Amino acid sequence: MITAINPANGRELARFKAHDDVYVDATLTAAANAQKAWRKVPAEERVGLLRSMARVLRAGKARYAEMITLEMGKPIVESEAEIEKCAYNCDFYAEHAPQYLADEPVASNASESVVAFDPLGVVLAIMPWNYPFWQFFRFAAPAFAAGNGAILKHANNVPQCALAIEEIMKEAGCPDGLFATLLIEPAKVAGIIADDRIAAVTLTGSTEVGAIVASQAGEALKKQVLELGGSDTFIVFADADLEQAAAVAVKARYVNVGQSCVNAKRFIVEESIADRFVELFCTEVARLKIGDPMQRDTNIGPMARANLMDGLHAQVEKTIAAGATLRMGGKPIDGEGFYYLPTVLDHVTPEMTAFREETFGPVAAIIRVKDASEAIRLANETEFGLGSAIWSRDVERARKLARDVEAGAVFINGMVASDPRYPFGGIKRSGYGRELGVYGIREFVNIKTVWIGPAKAVAPTPKAPE
């Protein structure tokens, strides 16, 4: 059985019987057949589905947001923002996909040669619980616009969200079979990846799971996009606007209860202003309201699962035992639900757990450095490479330093976030491939050269004698 648990109180919400092999087989066949027809629909017509998806999402925003909050604990205001972002992403690709997918002329001696962008087929989307709608629609809007089909294998702690996505697609007018949700156990995924009816795989999840999926897809020689873990840095230089930097830093760390691969996790601060920054940071953290995620003024809800909370607490205890200073928090909250106090660890050094590992929850690690050179060195001293922020009034200097940061994105005087206009993804053990922007829509296409030589004059066929 696949069970949904309310993390705010630990009680069961619903349970579902997993789909059996017969259902899975029929679903894959239906998707492959539907995609063969969908690929022939012009992109200008395919984007009508995306506009409809956006309308359905907005019309049901209150219900879908409540579902997110109940299943994984995100504060309700953030859940509503997640649904709106999904709709915006659909609108964005509805407007831009035909341009992104248009044939590109190639200058050569040949006449009218082009690069064309053809769909790959049916893509298996293995998605996480932390943004149960956004992670799917971030992939789905460009994938459907490009002419692909999709099968969703969602995290098993958000089954109601997974099934709601299937309802949304049907209500939006998605062709029968082109998309389906599969409720299956993780052990079934390898067989689906290997199936000939699946053309490619996209995964958002942990680095450990990413390595497994990459191996399985690689063995089958199938394209993959992997968006994995992160230990993003938030670098604050002495000339930064400290009040603004601290306010944004708190949001960057504690949004979604700190459960995002792209949350800022390591705060690298120049020593000359570190005491002041930490003071401002802790003042902002103290203003966060912890409580029922269904209340509109709640900032910090529960973590998604008890084991995640326990694992985070172990990381905090190891870091403190190694010499870090506990400024705030540092323990679970007594009572029902999986609540963890917003935590600030100061004087964290590179050998400590909170520096070396991804802390997937409301824990901030403060690292003090002498200068910009040390800041960049420590920012890069990690196995991850997803995002990074640099705060400085000297924007030109920050722009130059950004080129030295080993990450898929660097935001100057801002919070790292995904946006349909820009490519999103990582390097190193944060994964590979890109989502969003023009690069994202071209991940699941066949970039095809169509070479056209000059036509030769053809002599007329002699008329047969009468």
C-alpha positions in Angstrom: 0.0 0.0 0.0 1.0 3.6 -0.7 0.1 5.8 2.3 -0.1 9.6 2.8 0.7 10.9 6.3 0.0 14.4 7.5 3.4 15.6 8.8 1.7 18.2 11.0 0.3 15.5 13.3 1.6 12.1 12.0 -1.8 10.8 11.2 -2.8 8.8 8.1 -4.5 10.8 5.4 -5.2 8.1 2.8 -3.9 4.9 1.4 -3.8 3.5 -2.1 -3.2 0.1 -3.6 -0.2 0.2 -5.9 -0.8 -0.3 -9.6 -0.1 -3.8 -10.8 2.1 -5.0 -13.7 -0.9 -5.4 -16.0 -2.0 -1.7 -15.4 1.6 -0.5 -15.9 2.0 -2.4 -19.2 -1.3 -1.0 -20.5 -0.3 2.5 -19.4 3.0 2.4 -21.2 1.4 1.1 -24.4 -1.3 3.8 -24.3 1.4 6.5 -23.8 3.6 5.2 -26.7 0.6 5.1 -29.1 -0.7 8.5 -28.0 2.7 10.1 -28.4 3.0 8.9 -32.0 -0.1 11.0 -32.9 0.9 13.9 -30.6 4.3 14.4 -32.2 2.5 15.2 -35.5 0.5 18.0 -34.1 2.2 21.4 -34.9 3.9 23.1 -31.9 1.6 26.1 -32.4 -1.4 23.8 -31.7 0.3 21.7 -29.0 0.7 24.8 -26.8 -3.1 25.1 -26.5 -2.8 22.2 -24.0 -0.4 24.3 -21.9 -2.8 27.3 -21.8 -5.5 24.9 -20.7 -3.2 23.4 -18.0 -2.6 26.9 -16.7 -6.3 27.7 -16.5 -7.1 24.4 -14.7 -4.3 25.0 -12.2 -5.5 28.5 -11.3 -9.1 27.5 -11.1 -8.2 24.7 -8.6 -5.4 26.6 -6.7 -7.1 26.5 -3.3 -7.8 22.8 -3.4 -4.4 21.8 -4.8 -2.5 24.1 -2.4 -4.4 22.5 0.6 -3.4 19.0 -0.8 0.2 20.0 -0.9 0.2 21.3 2.7 -1.6 18.3 4.1 0.7 15.8 2.4 4.1 17.3 2.9 3.7 20.2 5.3 4.5 23.3 3.3 2.9 26.5 4.7 -0.3 27.1 2.8 0.8 30.5 1.4 3.9 28.8 -0.1 1.7 26.1 -1.5 -0.5 28.6 -3.2 2.5 30.3 -4.7 3.7 26.9 -6.0 0.5 26.4 -7.9 0.6 29.9 -9.4 4.2 29.3 -10.5 3.2 26.1 -12.3 0.5 28.0 -14.2 3.0 30.8 -15.0 5.4 28.2 -16.4 2.7 26.7 -18.6 1.9 30.2 -19.9 5.5 31.0 -20.5 6.1 27.9 -22.7 2.7 28.4 -24.4 4.1 31.7 -25.6 7.7 30.8 -26.4 7.8 27.1 -27.3 7.0 27.5 -31.0 9.9 29.9 -31.3 12.2 27.6 -29.3 11.3 24.6 -31.4 11.4 26.3 -34.8 13.9 25.0 -37.4 17.2 26.8 -37.3 18.7 27.6 -40.7 22.4 26.6 -41.2 24.6 28.8 -43.3 26.4 26.5 -45.8 26.9 25.8 -49.5 23.8 23.6 -49.3 20.4 25.3 -49.8 17.9 25.5 -47.0 19.7 23.1 -44.6 18.3 23.3 -41.0 18.6 22.0 -37.5 15.2 20.5 -36.5 13.9 19.6 -33.0 11.9 16.4 -33.0 10.4 14.9 -29.8 12.1 11.8 -28.3 9.0 9.9 -27.2 7.6 9.1 -23.8 9.6 10.4 -20.8 9.5 8.9 -17.4 9.4 11.6 -14.8 10.6 10.5 -11.3 9.6 13.4 -9.0 10.1 14.3 -5.4 7.8 15.4 -2.6 9.2 18.8 -1.7 7.5 20.7 -4.6 5.0 18.0 -5.6 3.3 20.1 -8.3 6.1 22.5 -9.4 8.7 19.8 -10.1 6.4 18.0 -12.4 5.0 21.0 -14.3 8.5 22.5 -14.6 9.3 19.4 -16.7 5.9 18.8 -18.3 5.1 22.1 -19.9 8.2 22.1 -22.2 8.1 18.3 -22.7 4.5 18.3 -24.0 5.1 21.4 -26.0 8.0 19.6 -27.7 5.7 16.7 -28.7 6.6 14.2 -26.0 4.4 12.1 -23.7 5.1 11.5 -20.0 4.6 9.0 -17.3 4.8 10.2 -13.7 6.4 8.2 -10.9 5.9 10.5 -7.9 7.3 10.2 -4.4 5.1 7.8 -2.4 4.4 10.2 0.4 2.4 12.5 -1.9 0.0 10.1 -3.7 -2.9 12.5 -3.6 -0.9 15.2 -5.3 0.2 12.6 -7.9 -3.3 11.6 -8.7 -4.5 15.2 -8.7 -1.9 16.0 -11.4 -3.4 13.2 -13.6 -6.9 14.8 -13.0 -5.5 18.2 -14.1 -4.1 16.9 -17.3 -7.4 15.2 -18.2 -9.4 18.3 -17.4 -7.0 20.3 -19.5 -7.8 18.2 -22.5 -4.6 16.1 -22.6 -5.0 13.4 -25.3 -6.0 10.0 -23.9 -3.0 8.0 -22.8 -0.4 10.8 -23.5 0.1 11.2 -19.7 -0.5 9.0 -16.7 0.5 8.7 -13.0 1.8 5.4 -11.8 1.5 4.5 -8.1 4.3 2.0 -7.8 7.0 1.0 -5.3 10.6 2.1 -6.1 11.6 -1.4 -7.0 9.4 -1.3 -10.1 11.2 1.7 -11.6 14.2 -0.1 -13.1 11.9 -2.2 -15.3 10.1 0.8 -16.6 13.3 2.6 -17.4 14.5 -0.4 -19.4 11.2 -0.7 -21.2 11.4 0.2 -24.9 8.3 2.3 -24.7 10.2 4.8 -22.5 12.6 7.0 -24.5 14.2 9.1 -21.7 14.2 9.8 -18.0 14.1 12.9 -15.8 14.7 12.8 -12.1 14.6 15.4 -9.4 15.8 13.9 -6.1 18.7 13.0 -3.9 22.2 12.4 -5.3 22.1 8.8 -4.1 18.9 8.0 -6.0 20.2 10.0 -9.0 23.3 7.7 -9.2 21.0 4.6 -9.2 18.7 6.0 -11.9 21.6 7.2 -14.0 23.1 3.7 -13.9 19.8 2.1 -14.9 19.2 4.6 -17.7 22.8 4.5 -18.9 22.6 0.7 -19.2 19.6 1.2 -21.4 21.3 4.0 -23.3 18.6 6.5 -22.6 18.8 10.2 -22.2 18.6 11.6 -18.7 18.2 14.9 -16.9 19.2 14.8 -13.3 18.5 17.6 -10.8 20.0 16.4 -7.5 21.2 17.6 -4.2 22.8 20.9 -3.3 24.7 22.7 -0.6 24.2 26.2 -2.0 26.4 29.0 -0.7 25.2 32.5 0.2 28.4 34.6 0.2 28.2 38.0 2.0 31.1 40.4 1.5 31.9 43.3 3.8 30.5 45.9 1.4 27.1 44.2 1.1 23.8 45.8 2.3 23.7 43.7 5.5 20.1 44.4 6.5 18.9 43.3 3.1 21.3 40.4 2.8 20.2 39.0 6.2 16.5 39.3 5.4 16.9 37.5 2.1 19.2 35.0 3.6 16.6 33.9 6.1 14.0 33.4 3.3 16.6 31.6 1.2 17.4 29.2 4.0 13.9 28.6 5.6 11.5 28.7 2.7 9.7 25.3 2.3 11.0 24.5 5.8 14.5 24.4 4.4 13.6 21.3 2.3 14.8 22.3 -1.2 17.9 21.4 -3.1 18.3 25.0 -4.0 17.9 26.5 -0.5 20.9 28.4 0.7 22.6 26.2 3.2 26.2 27.5 3.8 26.5 31.2 4.6 30.0 32.3 3.9 30.6 35.7 5.5 33.6 38.0 5.7 35.0 38.1 9.2 34.9 41.9 9.5 31.1 42.0 9.3 30.3 38.4 10.5 29.1 39.3 14.0 26.7 42.0 12.7 25.4 39.7 9.9 24.8 36.8 12.4 23.0 39.2 14.7 20.7 40.5 12.0 20.2 36.9 10.7 19.2 35.6 14.1 16.8 38.5 14.7 15.0 37.7 11.4 14.9 34.0 12.3 13.3 34.8 15.7 10.5 36.5 13.8 9.5 33.3 12.0 6.3 31.8 13.2 6.3 28.0 13.7 3.0 26.2 13.7 0.0 24.8 11.8 0.9 25.0 8.1 -2.7 25.6 7.2 -2.6 29.0 9.0 -1.7 31.9 6.7 0.7 33.5 9.1 2.8 30.4 9.6 6.4 30.5 8.2 7.7 27.2 9.5 5.6 24.0 9.3 6.6 20.4 9.9 9.3 18.6 8.0 7.8 16.1 5.5 8.7 12.9 7.3 9.9 11.8 10.8 13.0 10.1 9.4 14.1 13.3 7.7 13.7 15.2 10.9 15.8 12.6 12.8 18.5 12.6 10.1 18.7 16.4 10.2 19.0 16.4 14.0 21.9 13.9 13.8 23.7 16.2 11.4 23.2 19.1 13.8 24.5 17.2 16.8 27.6 16.0 14.9 28.3 19.6 13.9 28.0 20.9 17.4 30.2 18.1 18.8 32.9 19.1 16.2 33.0 22.6 17.6 30.3 24.7 16.0 28.4 27.3 18.1 24.7 26.7 18.4 23.1 30.2 18.1 19.4 29.1 17.9 17.3 26.0 17.8 19.0 22.7 17.5 16.3 20.2 18.3 12.9 18.8 17.4 9.8 20.4 18.9 8.0 18.3 21.5 4.5 17.3 20.6 2.8 15.8 17.6 4.1 16.2 14.1 7.6 16.4 12.6 8.6 20.0 13.7 12.2 21.1 14.0 13.3 24.4 15.4 14.8 26.9 13.0 18.5 26.4 13.7 21.6 28.6 13.3 25.1 27.1 13.6 28.0 29.6 13.7 31.7 29.1 13.3 31.2 26.1 11.0 34.4 24.8 9.4 35.0 22.6 6.3 35.5 19.4 8.2 32.1 19.6 9.9 29.0 17.7 8.9 26.9 20.8 8.2 29.6 22.0 5.7 30.3 18.7 4.0 26.7 17.3 3.7 23.5 18.6 2.4 21.3 19.7 5.3 17.7 19.2 4.0 15.8 21.1 6.6 15.7 24.4 8.6 19.4 24.6 9.6 21.8 27.4 8.6 25.6 27.0 8.7 27.6 30.2 9.2 31.2 30.0 7.8 33.6 32.9 8.5 36.3 33.8 6.0 39.1 36.4 5.7 38.5 37.6 2.2 37.0 36.9 -1.3 39.7 34.4 -2.2 38.9 32.2 0.8 35.1 32.7 0.2 35.3 31.4 -3.3 37.6 28.5 -2.4 35.3 27.3 0.4 32.2 27.8 -1.8 33.8 25.4 -4.3 35.0 23.0 -1.6 31.9 20.7 -2.0 30.7 17.8 -4.0 27.7 19.8 -5.1 27.3 22.5 -7.6 23.7 23.7 -8.0 23.4 27.4 -7.0 25.2 30.2 -5.2 24.5 33.8 -4.2 27.0 36.7 -3.9 26.1 39.8 -2.0 28.2 43.0 -2.6 27.6 46.6 -3.6 30.4 46.2 -6.1 28.4 44.5 -8.8 31.2 44.4 -11.3 33.5 42.7 -8.9 30.8 40.2 -8.0 30.2 39.5 -11.6 33.8 38.6 -12.1 33.8 36.4 -9.0 30.7 34.6 -10.2 32.7 33.1 -13.0 34.9 31.4 -10.5 32.0 29.8 -8.6 31.4 26.1 -9.6 27.6 26.1 -9.8 24.8 25.9 -12.4 23.6 29.4 -11.3 25.0 32.4 -9.5 22.6 35.1 -8.3 24.1 38.5 -7.4 22.3 40.4 -4.6 19.4 38.0 -4.8 18.0 34.6 -3.8 18.7 31.6 -6.0 15.4 30.4 -7.5 14.1 28.6 -10.6 12.5 30.8 -13.2 11.1 29.7 -16.6 13.1 32.3 -18.4 16.5 30.9 -17.3 18.1 27.4 -17.5 18.2 25.6 -14.2 20.4 22.7 -13.2 23.7 21.8 -11.6 27.2 20.3 -12.1 29.3 17.9 -10.1 27.1 15.7 -7.9 24.2 18.1 -8.2 23.4 16.4 -11.6 23.4 17.3 -15.2 21.2 18.6 -17.9 19.0 21.6 -17.7 15.4 22.5 -17.2 13.5 25.7 -18.1 14.4 28.3 -20.7 15.3 27.4 -24.3 17.9 24.9 -23.1 15.3 23.0 -21.0 12.9 22.5 -23.8 15.7 21.1 -26.0 16.7 18.4 -23.5 14.1 15.9 -24.6 14.3 16.4 -28.4 16.3 14.9 -31.2 18.4 17.8 -32.4 18.4 16.7 -36.0 20.5 18.0 -38.9 18.5 18.1 -42.2 20.9 18.7 -45.0 19.4 19.8 -48.3 21.7 19.9 -51.4 20.9 21.9 -54.5 18.4 20.2 -56.7 19.8 19.0 -60.1 18.0 19.6 -63.3 16.2 16.5 -64.4 16.0 15.7 -68.1 12.5 15.0 -69.3 11.7 11.3 -69.9 11.6 10.6 -73.6 8.2 9.8 -75.0 7.7 6.3 -76.0 7.2 5.8 -79.8 3.6 5.2 -80.9 
